């Protein structure tokens, strides 16, 4: 199950579970759409994989399986 991390690893922008701006790789590194487009050019700086839109968990399912609250920030690793 996806963690649904709460922020962009580059700019620390909040990405709540219902955000259509969240992008992830297969390791679930999480970035905002703006950083993916302008800084990362669609490639995860951690693993080299592609970044795609993160699925949105339905609100009712968040009660049983809540989103993560653990923030990860690595601005030094987000250069294009």
N, C-alpha and C positions, 0 to 999 in steps of 0.2 A: 504494500500500500504506500502511496506517495506521502511524504512528510508534509507537503505544502508549506515550505519554508516561508517566513514572513517578510523577507526583504531581498533587495537586489544586492548581490555580493560586491558590485562595483560602486554604486552611489548611495547605498543604504535606503533607497526609496521603499516605502511600505508597499507590500504586495499581499493584501488580504486574500483569504481563500477564494473569493469570488472575482478576483482581478483578471480581466482579460489581457492585461499587460505583462503578465508573468511568462517567462520563457525558461525552459529547463533542458538539460542534456540527459543522457541515459543514466548518469550518476546522480541526477537531481540537483546539480549545481543550478542556482536560481538567479536570474537576472531580469531586469525590466526591458521592455521592448526598445526603449530609447537607447540604452547602453548596447544592446545586441545589434541594433542597426548602425549606430554612429561610432562605437568604439571597438566592438568585437567582430563586426561583419559576419554575424551568424555562426561564429565558431567559438566553442567553449575554451577559455584560456587555461582551464585546468586539465582537460583530457583531450582536447582537439576535436571532439565530436560536434555534431550540429546541434543547434538550439531551436526548439519548437515550442509552440504554445502549450502552456501547462493546462491540463484538464481542470475543469471546475467541479468540485465535489458538491452535490446538492445539499442545501442547508440542513435538511433533515438528517442526512448522513453525518454531518459535522458534529451532531450531538453525541453520536456513538463513537465516531472516529475523528476527534478534533485535529485541527491543523497544528503544526509545530509552533513553538514560541521561541525556539533557538535561533538567534540571529547570527549570520556569518557575514563578515565584511573583509574583503581583500582588495582594497583599491589599488594596491601596488601591482597586483596580478591582472589588472584589467586593461592594460594598454593594448592597442591594436597591433 
